[in-house]
């Protein structure tokens, strides 16, 4: 398929969408289900960016609960990044397959430390270390607060096995919920006939997923989460650790992915971790997208220089207007490989334009920064009392300096000698990211309604083959009328 040159030089501010006849009774019924990769689907087409001022564990968890997915950044020691992935996978689950446990004879002080470290409120107690035989359950309500009792053993405070309500593995969610309700308990250990621990169900998780049916979950009911790697230094070790932590997707993220460096990186990761879902980028051209498709990636990340924290276009003149880049990529791969549009989103309407011109999902950075769940501390202006947080591109001097500490000496020296193509800024504090995502969901459902369809998938199917049939190019006057407020 050839590129449609009517998109040359075009980006989000160049078009409005022509409204179609609405066919839904209520916009809340509109589905936003979309592909991230062929094997992974989201209920909200949002990926939180793998930037150190955007996505760590709390952001990844919050975005997944709202139907998207978060990509934990790589400016971290390997084990810390893997631990963040494990935290998200364990934070909410229909069944916790490997619940935290301690053996009989553990002190209350040690149990408290384990609970704090893993941010949990209960521990299963096994008969001896590594035995897997359930002896009891220790919850926050059982643990004495007085520090002078920290040397006491958990045995004296736990609920012993003969007083516990347990179920066999494979119990249904409805049955488990009914059992917990009838017995006024919040945790249901799963054990086999030999009292071997096979999992744990919590009432909190069952109720959460009931109230958030659109959350992003894997086949075991755990939240989806991804993580980023590069293609130099210890990246294969990092990929292996992330896969061991059960990351659902790996993002191989470099500035110029239309390169032999990327091809070698993909081949190396595939050779070590066959079957892993790979999103690779960034590219901005028809040829770049075709190159990644031929390499065999599972999704293509598109965007060279459109982001708020990026100075690549200013420093190198390299780049493609983002809507043109998305359309070039779609023309190169059609629907065969999903596209993640990365960067340049300033308003929610930009998300819809990206999706109907070729993207399957959008990656958001600055739009999600400045929230409670983004990393970093609040900065309050002493004069105006306005609150802000730091947002920075991953090639800013500050981000490069931080990430270089976890690289081998050669990579560190190369990174620090490379001139910066990113910058650090302060963004207004926005409150919880949940409110941002609720707004995005509502606006996307409204946009699909204006497109005259009942789902995002149907709108894309209708429009993708010829978006210009539905788009109105804007003059300077119509841009002013539309966007100046």
Secondary structure as UniProt FT lines:
FT   HELIX           5..7
FT   TURN            8..9
FT   HELIX           12..14
FT   STRAND          15..17
FT   HELIX           27..29
FT   STRAND          34..37
FT   TURN            38..39
FT   STRAND          40..42
FT   STRAND          46..48
FT   TURN            52..54
FT   HELIX           57..65
FT   TURN            66..67
FT   STRAND          69..72
FT   HELIX           78..91
FT   TURN            97..98
FT   STRAND          101..103
FT   TURN            104..105
FT   HELIX           108..118
FT   STRAND          122..126
FT   TURN            129..131
FT   STRAND          133..139
FT   TURN            140..142
FT   HELIX           147..149
FT   TURN            150..151
FT   HELIX           154..156
FT   STRAND          159..160
FT   HELIX           161..163
FT   STRAND          166..167
FT   TURN            169..170
FT   HELIX           173..182
FT   TURN            183..184
FT   STRAND          187..191
FT   TURN            193..194
FT   STRAND          196..202
FT   HELIX           203..211
FT   TURN            213..214
FT   TURN            219..220
FT   STRAND          226..229
FT   TURN            233..234
FT   HELIX           235..244
FT   TURN            245..246
FT   STRAND          249..253
FT   HELIX           260..272
FT   TURN            274..275
FT   STRAND          278..283
FT   HELIX           286..295
FT   STRAND          299..302
FT   TURN            308..309
FT   HELIX           312..316
FT   HELIX           322..333
FT   TURN            334..335
FT   STRAND          338..342
FT   HELIX           348..357
FT   STRAND          361..364
FT   TURN            366..370
FT   TURN            372..373
FT   STRAND          379..380
FT   TURN            382..384
FT   STRAND          387..392
FT   TURN            394..395
FT   HELIX           397..404
FT   TURN            405..406
FT   HELIX           409..417
FT   STRAND          424..428
FT   HELIX           433..450
FT   TURN            451..452
FT   HELIX           456..463
FT   HELIX           464..469
FT   STRAND          471..473
FT   HELIX           476..483
//
